[in-house]
Amino acid sequence: MALKWGIASAGKISNDFVCALKGLSKEEHQVVAVAARSLQSAEQFAKTHDIPTSYEGYVNLAKDPNVQVVYIGALNPQHHEIALLMLENGKHVLCEKPFTLNEKQTREVISIARNKKLFIMEAIWSRFFPVYQEVKSLIDNGTLGEIKHVHVTFGFPLSEVDRVKNKQLGGSAILDIGVYILQLQQFAFRGLKQEKFVAAGHLNEFGVDSTASVIITYPGSKTAVVTCNATVQLPNEAVIVGTKGTIKIPTFWAPIKYIINDEVHERPLLENNEKFNYHNSQGLAYQAIEVRKRILNGEIESPTIPHDETIQLAAWMDAVRKEIGVTFDADL
């Protein structure tokens, strides 16, 4: 049975998600509608991707009886509103990260999804890559021994990109790319409760964070040190250190290889000749496969990025912003 997708927003990441779906069987995934703030944008997107229906605004998408699940690729401040709209109209939801602007909004959206027994997931696409699946197995089976330390850096010169620098657009290094570094250490230490959380960073001229570094300590002398930076290119590598070995994951947010004790393991992605905007975006298909699997099983969340971990990520990002001094209207 084909899962029928609606797309909320006609931006670059929505383009990549739809292109990734084209690499999957049409008998399992079909994009049947797209909506954007501008009808012209929606119609152009529909024409580009051969989507039968386009809408101005998101209300008609929410009410379209042909749509089963909606992918939300809109700007950060719109995630909360669009997600609620889709859930109230009985749609399952896959929402781009950051899930919402803060923990309060995140809890509200998840609570409604649970009450309505609808599937919802934050689009932490990295978790579904073959590399992540193998690294998880290595951690779970004890190959690395006891995980003791995680170090992650993620940085690009994004200081002139509106979605990152503009407060009204939900701009924030920690929200835009910092969610990746926090989820990686969460992935390595999942299930553990932090003992201490320390954050520091810098504000840009618009009052949003351009850099952020976080130290998290866990019981058993376990530590995570993670850094994001929207002003320069960083090594962009994750390192997971255990008592029996070390794993390095280059381009950890969308990886095609990992290195364990200096031995390289490559895991190529699904073949796809579409034109993508972002690095290894064909890998977005893996999370779509997961969404279909869970919906067909009647489940409302994925064990790979469960609701509680999405709430925890939101709480951490709130804590980072508070330490650095970034407040959105939604926080008030």
Disulfide bonds with the S-S distance in Angstrom:
none
